[in-house]
Amino acid sequence: MHIQVILRVIGLLIMIFSVALLPPIVVSLIYNDGALMAFVYALIINLVGGLVVWFPFRNHRGDLKIRDGFLVTVLFWTTLGLFGSVPFLLTTSPDLSYTDALFESMSGLTTTGATILTAIDDLPQSILFYRQWLQWLGGMGIIVLAVAIMPMLGVGGMQLYRAETPGPVKDSKLTPRIAETAKALWYIYATLTLLCAIGYWAAGMTLFDAICHSFSTVAIGGFSTHDASIGYFNSVTIEIICTVFMVISAINFGMHFYAWRTRSVWHYFKDPEARFFFFLLLSTIVLATLVLILTSTYEWSDSLRYAVFETVSIATTSGFSTSDFSVWPHFLPFLLIVTSFAGGCASSTGGGMKVIRILLILKQGFREIQRLVHPNAVIPVKVGGKAIQERVVSAVWGFFSAYLLVYVMLMIGLMATGIDQVTAWSAVAATLNNLGPGLGEVSANFASINDPAKWMLCFSMLLGRLEVFTLLVLFTPMFWQK
């Protein structure tokens, strides 16, 4: 393991992240909101902190191995959460403890969208912008951005890409060169953000709100500049725009790259993961609409409106709201939270276990039923007419079992701090799936839960963002053996 090279890369990435504090400084200058010095001091702290880590190892160069990639990715997300919390600590509005500042920072960077803030409408504009900005940077993965510039740093980027990319198949690249792949992903990401912002602005949002919400929409983050979230605008047009871009952002970005290359959209309807994703969304929307109509919760038109938005928002792990789904009748709150476990497609900005994994698990389960009837038959698991390697299938089952085990342990840990069962169950789902809103005590925000629970949920967010194994592998003795 190349510890010197790893520390050099971490130092460089922290210094690069300090540049990300310049846009909030500009926003603070424009609005004269009183938070300027908090961001100036935070920039200096980030820059000096990165320099201290980088300088002793500045001459150490070399390609990263697989284990190095995992360690850099985990260390970077962890240190980024710590350094990202500095502006929240230094500002007086909001006045946060270190635990709350770290929670807000980690929630933003991991695109979870769970917040401990209240009276969001009254916060300085630069703080509001910074929260959205963190989600946008974390959405595509700052590591993927870094991979695009790794050749300039004298470091190979493939191992970081493997550790960062969500989904069961880690070696797929859109272009022959990994740096070009990372750049292509960011071009698509930036283009979608621009189109989303223009759409919001044209639909009636202020320019500030349009830019901020485009960041969190395309990142599938869920932070808003208002306490009432998207419901603040009370606009069907804005909700439609938000819904469309949430769906687009939850689809594999490789599909968008292919659409751009071929100038065609038919492959979206041929891809088995995308088709299954659309099926999950449509079936949940139909069921939720029927329940809301039959229980007279809303008029039929409002039932459809709220069912579509909340289903897409929760199922894609965005976490925006136009209605409080936690008080919906019967099984609907539970059902919506469950849909977030599937989350978005692989290689999207969505959270959860990823739709392709759920599809493979279902196909594997169906194969086991067939084997009961034909015990000697060789029955491959196929997706899109192609047989999936047994190694991938077993890896998916390993991921599924680890995900559930971590989920149960975190839920028991939260309950041990005195949190009730419904709140604990949904809080872990909201953070491990990078969803945001939960049920019970955390349906609106996470401000009222205790500090030990917040620390556990920060760990849960990190586990979800790094897809469990990337983080858990560091706790195995084999990882540290020479």
C-alpha positions in Angstrom: 0.0 0.0 0.0 1.4 3.4 -1.0 0.6 5.5 2.1 2.7 8.4 0.9 1.0 8.6 -2.5 -2.4 8.2 -0.8 -1.7 11.1 1.6 -0.4 13.2 -1.3 -3.6 12.6 -3.2 -5.8 13.4 -0.2 -3.9 16.6 0.4 -4.4 17.7 -3.2 -8.1 16.8 -3.2 -8.7 18.8 0.0 -6.9 21.8 -1.5 -9.0 21.4 -4.7 -12.1 21.3 -2.5 -11.2 24.6 -0.9 -11.8 26.2 -4.3 -15.4 25.0 -4.0 -15.9 27.6 -1.3 -15.4 30.5 -3.8 -19.0 30.4 -5.2 -20.6 30.8 -1.7 -18.2 33.7 -1.1 -19.5 35.3 -4.3 -23.1 34.7 -3.3 -22.4 36.2 0.2 -20.9 39.3 -1.5 -23.9 39.7 -3.8 -26.5 39.5 -1.1 -24.4 41.0 1.7 -25.9 38.4 4.0 -23.3 38.5 6.9 -21.8 35.1 6.4 -18.8 36.2 4.2 -16.1 35.8 6.8 -17.3 32.3 7.8 -16.6 31.1 4.2 -13.3 33.1 3.9 -12.0 31.5 7.1 -13.3 28.1 6.0 -11.4 28.4 2.7 -8.2 29.3 4.5 -8.6 26.3 6.9 -9.3 23.9 4.0 -6.4 25.2 1.9 -3.9 25.1 4.8 -5.2 21.7 6.0 -4.7 20.2 2.5 -1.3 21.8 2.2 -0.2 20.3 5.6 -1.2 16.9 4.4 0.3 17.3 0.9 3.6 19.1 1.4 5.6 16.3 3.2 4.7 13.8 0.4 4.6 16.2 -2.6 7.4 14.3 -4.4 5.9 10.8 -4.0 4.2 9.6 -7.2 2.9 6.4 -8.6 -0.2 4.5 -9.7 -2.8 3.5 -7.2 -3.6 -0.1 -6.7 -7.1 -1.5 -5.8 -6.6 -1.3 -2.1 -5.2 2.2 -2.4 -8.3 3.3 -4.4 -10.6 2.1 -1.6 -8.6 3.8 1.1 -8.3 7.1 -0.8 -12.1 7.1 -1.5 -13.1 6.5 2.1 -10.5 8.9 3.5 -11.5 11.6 1.1 -15.3 11.4 1.8 -14.6 11.3 5.5 -12.2 14.3 5.5 -14.5 16.1 3.1 -17.4 15.7 5.5 -15.1 17.1 8.3 -13.8 20.1 6.2 -17.2 20.7 4.6 -18.7 21.3 8.1 -16.4 24.2 8.8 -18.6 27.0 7.3 -21.6 25.6 9.3 -19.4 25.8 12.4 -18.1 29.3 11.8 -21.4 31.0 10.9 -23.7 32.3 13.6 -26.8 31.7 11.4 -27.5 28.9 11.9 -25.7 28.4 15.2 -24.8 24.7 15.2 -22.9 22.3 17.4 -20.1 20.3 15.8 -22.3 17.2 15.6 -25.0 19.1 13.8 -22.5 20.8 11.5 -21.0 17.5 10.5 -24.4 15.9 10.0 -25.5 18.7 7.7 -22.2 18.5 5.8 -22.2 14.7 5.4 -25.9 14.8 4.4 -25.2 17.3 1.7 -22.1 15.6 0.3 -23.7 12.1 0.3 -26.8 13.6 -1.3 -28.9 12.2 1.5 -30.9 15.4 2.1 -31.6 14.7 5.8 -31.4 18.0 7.7 -31.2 19.2 11.2 -32.0 22.8 10.2 -35.3 24.6 10.9 -36.5 28.0 9.7 -34.5 27.5 6.5 -36.2 30.4 4.8 -34.5 32.8 7.2 -31.0 31.6 6.7 -28.3 33.6 4.8 -28.4 33.1 1.0 -24.8 31.9 1.0 -25.5 29.2 3.5 -28.6 28.1 1.5 -26.4 28.1 -1.7 -23.6 26.1 0.0 -26.0 23.3 1.1 -27.3 22.9 -2.5 -23.7 23.2 -3.8 -22.5 20.4 -1.6 -25.2 18.1 -2.9 -24.3 19.0 -6.5 -20.6 18.3 -6.0 -21.4 15.0 -4.2 -24.0 13.9 -6.7 -21.9 12.7 -9.5 -19.1 12.0 -7.1 -16.3 14.4 -6.4 -14.0 11.4 -6.9 -15.2 11.0 -10.5 -14.5 14.7 -11.1 -11.0 14.1 -9.6 -10.4 11.2 -11.8 -10.8 13.5 -14.8 -7.8 15.5 -13.5 -5.8 12.6 -12.1 -3.4 12.4 -15.1 -2.4 16.0 -14.3 -1.6 14.9 -10.7 0.6 12.1 -11.8 -1.8 9.4 -10.5 -3.7 6.7 -12.3 -7.5 7.1 -11.8 -9.0 3.7 -12.6 -8.9 2.4 -9.0 -10.7 5.5 -7.7 -13.3 5.1 -10.4 -13.9 1.5 -9.4 -14.3 2.4 -5.7 -16.6 5.3 -6.4 -18.9 4.1 -9.2 -22.3 2.8 -7.9 -23.6 -0.5 -9.2 -22.6 -4.2 -9.4 -20.4 -4.0 -12.5 -17.4 -1.7 -11.7 -15.2 -2.0 -14.9 -17.6 -0.6 -17.5 -16.3 2.6 -19.1 -18.0 4.8 -21.6 -14.8 5.7 -23.4 -11.4 3.9 -23.7 -9.7 6.3 -21.4 -11.0 6.5 -17.8 -10.3 10.3 -17.6 -12.4 10.8 -20.7 -15.2 8.7 -19.2 -15.2 10.9 -16.1 -15.2 14.1 -18.2 -18.1 12.7 -20.3 -20.1 12.0 -17.1 -19.6 15.5 -15.9 -20.5 17.1 -19.2 -23.8 15.3 -19.1 -24.3 16.2 -15.4 -23.6 19.9 -16.0 -25.9 20.0 -19.1 -28.8 18.4 -17.2 -28.3 20.9 -14.4 -28.3 23.8 -16.8 -31.5 22.6 -18.5 -33.2 22.0 -15.1 -32.3 25.5 -13.9 -33.6 27.1 -17.1 -36.8 25.0 -16.7 -37.3 26.1 -13.1 -36.6 29.8 -13.9 -39.1 29.7 -16.8 -41.7 28.1 -14.6 -41.6 31.0 -12.1 -38.8 30.4 -9.6 -36.4 33.2 -8.9 -33.0 32.8 -10.5 -31.4 32.0 -7.1 -34.0 29.3 -6.3 -33.8 27.9 -9.8 -30.1 27.4 -9.7 -30.1 26.0 -6.1 -32.9 23.6 -6.8 -31.4 22.4 -10.1 -28.3 21.4 -8.1 -30.2 19.3 -5.7 -32.6 17.9 -8.3 -30.0 16.5 -10.7 -27.9 15.3 -7.7 -31.0 13.6 -6.4 -30.2 15.3 -3.1 -33.5 16.8 -1.8 -32.2 19.9 0.0 -34.3 23.0 -0.6 -34.0 26.7 0.1 -37.4 26.6 1.8 -38.9 24.7 4.8 -41.8 23.6 2.6 -39.5 22.2 -0.1 -41.0 22.1 -3.6 -44.4 22.5 -2.0 -43.4 26.2 -1.2 -44.0 27.1 -4.9 -47.4 25.4 -5.1 -46.9 25.1 -8.9 -47.9 22.0 -11.0 -45.5 23.2 -13.7 -42.5 23.2 -11.3 -43.5 19.8 -9.9 -43.6 18.4 -13.4 -40.2 19.8 -14.2 -38.8 18.4 -11.0 -40.4 15.0 -11.6 -38.9 14.7 -15.1 -35.4 15.6 -14.0 -35.6 13.3 -10.9 -36.4 10.4 -13.2 -33.7 11.4 -15.8 -31.1 11.7 -13.0 -32.1 8.3 -11.6 -31.4 6.5 -14.9 -27.9 5.1 -15.7 -25.8 8.1 -17.0 -24.3 5.7 -19.6 -27.7 5.6 -21.2 -27.6 9.4 -21.5 -24.2 9.2 -23.0 -25.4 6.7 -25.5 -28.4 8.9 -26.3 -26.1 11.9 -26.9 -23.9 9.8 -29.2 -26.6 8.2 -31.2 -29.3 11.0 -31.1 -31.8 8.3 -30.1 -34.0 7.5 -27.0 -35.3 4.1 -27.9 -32.6 2.3 -25.9 -34.1 3.6 -22.7 -37.1 1.4 -23.4 -35.0 -1.6 -24.4 -32.7 -1.6 -21.4 -34.0 -4.1 -18.8 -32.9 -2.1 -15.8 -34.6 1.1 -17.1 -37.8 -0.9 -18.0 -37.9 -2.4 -14.5 -37.3 1.0 -12.9 -40.3 2.5 -14.9 -42.4 -0.5 -13.9 -41.7 0.1 -10.2 -42.5 3.8 -10.5 -45.7 3.3 -12.4 -47.1 0.5 -10.3 -46.4 2.4 -7.0 -47.9 5.6 -8.5 -51.1 3.7 -9.5 -51.4 2.0 -6.1 -50.8 5.3 -4.2 -53.3 7.2 -6.3 -56.0 4.6 -5.8 -55.5 4.5 -2.0 -55.5 8.3 -1.7 -58.8 8.5 -3.8 -60.5 5.6 -2.0 -59.7 7.0 1.4 -60.8 10.5 0.4 -57.5 12.0 1.5 -57.5 14.3 -1.5 -59.7 15.0 -4.6 -58.9 12.7 -7.4 -56.8 15.3 -9.3 -54.8 16.2 -6.2 -54.4 12.5 -5.4 -52.7 11.9 -8.7 -50.6 15.0 -8.4 -49.3 14.2 -5.0 -48.9 10.5 -5.6 -46.8 11.0 -8.7 -44.5 13.6 -7.1 -44.0 11.9 -3.8 -43.6 8.4 -5.3 -40.9 9.6 -7.8 -39.2 11.7 -5.1 -39.0 8.9 -2.6 -38.4 6.0 -5.0 -35.5 7.9 -6.7 -34.2 8.9 -3.2 -34.5 12.6 -3.9 -36.5 13.5 -0.8 -38.3 16.6 -2.1 -41.9 17.0 -0.8 -45.1 18.7 -1.7 -47.1 16.9 0.8 -46.4 15.2 4.2 -46.5 11.5 3.0 -45.7 10.3 6.6 -49.4 11.0 7.5 -50.9 9.3 4.5 -53.3 6.5 5.2 -52.7 2.7 5.7 -49.5 1.3 4.3 -48.5 4.1 2.0 -45.8 5.7 4.2 -44.2 2.3 4.7 -44.5 1.4 1.0 -42.8 4.6 -0.2 -39.9 4.1 2.2 -39.5 0.5 0.9 -39.3 1.7 -2.7 -36.2 3.8 -1.7 -34.3 0.5 -1.1 -34.3 -0.1 -4.8 -33.4 3.5 -5.4 -32.0 4.6 -8.8 -30.3 2.7 -11.6 -26.6 1.8 -11.5 -24.3 4.6 -12.4 -26.9 7.3 -11.7 -27.0 9.9 -8.9 -29.7 7.9 -7.1 -29.2 6.1 -3.8 -30.5 2.7 -2.5 -29.3 -0.7 -3.5 -29.8 0.1 -7.2 -32.5 -1.3 -9.4 -30.3 -3.7 -11.3 -29.4 -5.5 -8.1 -33.0 -5.9 -7.1 -33.7 -7.2 -10.7 -30.9 -9.7 -10.4 -32.0 -10.9 -7.0 -35.6 -11.5 -8.3 -34.2 -13.4 -11.3 -31.9 -15.5 -9.1 -34.9 -16.3 -6.8 -37.0 -17.4 -9.8 -34.0 -19.5 -10.9 -33.9 -21.3 -7.6 -37.6 -22.1 -7.9 -37.0 -23.6 -11.4 -34.1 -25.7 -10.0 -36.6 -27.3 -7.5 -38.5 -28.6 -10.5 -35.4 -29.3 -12.6 -32.5 -30.0 -10.2 -30.0 -31.0 -12.8 -30.7 -28.2 -15.3 -28.2 -25.5 -16.1 -30.2 -22.3 -15.9 -28.2 -19.1 -16.3 -29.5 -15.8 -14.9 -30.2 -13.6 -17.9 -30.7 -9.8 -18.2 -31.6 -8.4 -21.6 -31.0 -11.8 -23.2 -27.4 -12.0 -21.9 -26.2 -14.5 -19.3 -24.8 -12.8 -16.1 -21.6 -14.2 -14.7 -22.1 -16.3 -11.6 -19.4 -14.1 -9.9 -21.6 -11.0 -10.4 -24.7 -12.8 -9.1 -23.0 -14.0 -6.0 -21.5 -10.5 -5.4 -25.0 -9.1 -5.6 -26.3 -11.6 -3.0 -23.2 -10.8 -0.8 -24.0 -7.0 -1.1 -27.7 -7.7 -0.3 -26.9 -9.7 2.8 -24.3 -7.1 4.0 -26.7 -4.2 3.3 -29.4 -5.9 5.5 -27.0 -6.8 8.2 -25.7 -3.2 8.4 -29.3 -2.0 8.4 -30.4 -4.2 11.3 -27.3 -3.3 13.4 -27.7 0.4 12.8 -31.5 0.2 13.7 -30.7 -1.7 16.9 -28.0 0.9 17.7 -30.5 3.8 17.3 -33.1 2.1 19.4 -30.4 1.6 22.1 -30.2 5.4 22.3 -33.9 5.6 23.2 -35.4 6.3 19.7 -38.7 4.6 19.0 -38.9 1.7 16.5 -40.7 3.5 13.7 -38.3 6.5 13.8 -35.3 4.2 14.0 -36.4 2.0 11.1 -37.1 5.0 8.8 -34.1 7.0 10.0 -31.7 4.2 9.0 -33.6 3.7 5.7 -33.5 7.5 5.0 -29.7 7.6 5.6 -28.5 4.3 4.3 -30.5 4.7 1.1 -29.4 8.4 0.9 -33.1 9.3 0.9 -33.5 12.1 3.4 -37.0 12.2 5.0 -38.2 9.5 7.3 -41.2 8.7 9.5 -42.1 9.5 13.1 -39.7 11.8 14.8 -37.6 12.4 11.6 -40.5 13.0 9.2 -39.7 16.8 9.0 -36.1 17.0 10.2 -33.5 15.2 12.3 -33.0 18.1 14.8 -34.7 16.4 17.8 -32.7 13.1 17.8 -29.8 12.7 20.2 -26.1 13.2 19.3 -25.0 9.5 19.4 -27.8 8.7 17.0 -26.7 11.5 14.6 -23.1 10.1 14.6 -24.4 6.7 13.7 -26.5 8.1 11.0 -23.5 10.0 9.6 -21.8 6.6 9.4 -24.9 5.2 7.7 -24.9 8.0 5.1 -21.3 7.2 4.3 -22.0 3.5 4.0 -24.9 4.2 1.6 -22.9 6.6 -0.5 -19.9 4.2 -0.8 -22.2 1.2 -1.3 -21.3 -0.6 1.9 -18.4 -2.8 0.7 -16.1 0.1 -0.1 -16.2 1.2 3.5 -16.5 -2.2 5.2 -13.5 -3.7 3.4 -11.3 -1.4 5.5 -12.4 -3.2 8.6 -11.1 -6.6 7.4 -7.7 -7.9 8.5 -7.0 -9.1 4.9 -7.2 -5.5 3.6 -4.2 -4.5 5.8 -2.0 -7.6 5.1 1.0 -7.0 2.9 
